[in-house]
Amino acid sequence: MTTNGNDRQTALITGASGGIGLELARVLAANGFSLVLLARSRDKLEDVARELRAQHGTTITILPADLGEPGAAQAVFDSLNDAGVQIDLLVNNAGLLFEGRFETIGLDEQLRLLQVNIVALTALTRLFLGPMLERERGGILNVASVAAFMPVPNLAVYAASKAYVLSFGDALSQELSGTKVAVTTLCPGITDTGMVDGTSLGSLPGIMIMDAKTVAQEGYRACLAGKPVHVAGIVNELSVQWIKYQPSWLRRAFGNVLGKGRDV
């Protein structure tokens, strides 16, 4: 997608109260976007809004919502539509992760993960894509993971959900070729965010862990360039390229390095 300094664009960011979502909000505010910030916590969103208004004079709408609830995506779309808020960039960043053996994690938790990581992401994309195509302008940035490229024991449902995000985004990018709407799928590796607090992922070697600010900056640049898929971090990029050409047993072994197995 492209930006126009004389026509301020608006980005909707899900999961905007912390981690990669917060850093994407900071990057977009610094680059002239108005923002709609969505997360479950109103208090955290208000803190982010105060920060970005003070630093950048950014126009910000906060939208407390729980994407784990069925129908939340439609409610978000209707609320913004009724308020006359036009979304030029949709950032599907919200996600859940539960670590542990599949049978030890509650079914309700697993279904909630799928609701947030897959169903809400798909619904928001479908709802906001139509108006973008009508205006002949827009962009969608979906946050997947390097886990999308391999099965990961003890993160079985999470990794599978991110494989969906990667496949969906890549296919949609091809469908929209020739239009003025671009879809980018950002695939971070393990990132230093609240999502990995209390899990074995945070104990991996430092070279395998990125900071959220760097991931956000790479994601913004990839989105601006209309890149269909971007793996954040050179180590992650090299690992993914290597994985693509390995037999399935070796991909499973590599995924096993990430899946240490402790419930959150």
ABEGO torsion letter per residue (X at the ends): XBBBAABBBBBBBBGAABEAAAAAAAAAAAAGBBBBBBBABAAAAAAAAAAAAAAAGBBBBBBBBBAABBGAAAAAAAAAAAAGBBBABBBBABBBBBBEBAAABBAAAAAAAAAAAAAAAAAAAAAAAAAAAAAGBEBBBBBBBAAAABBBBGAAAAAAAAAAAAAAAAAAAAAABGBABBBBBBBBBBBBBAAABGBAAAABBAAABBBAAAAAAAAAAAAAAGBABBBBEAAAAAAAAAAAABBAAAAAAAAAAABAGBBX
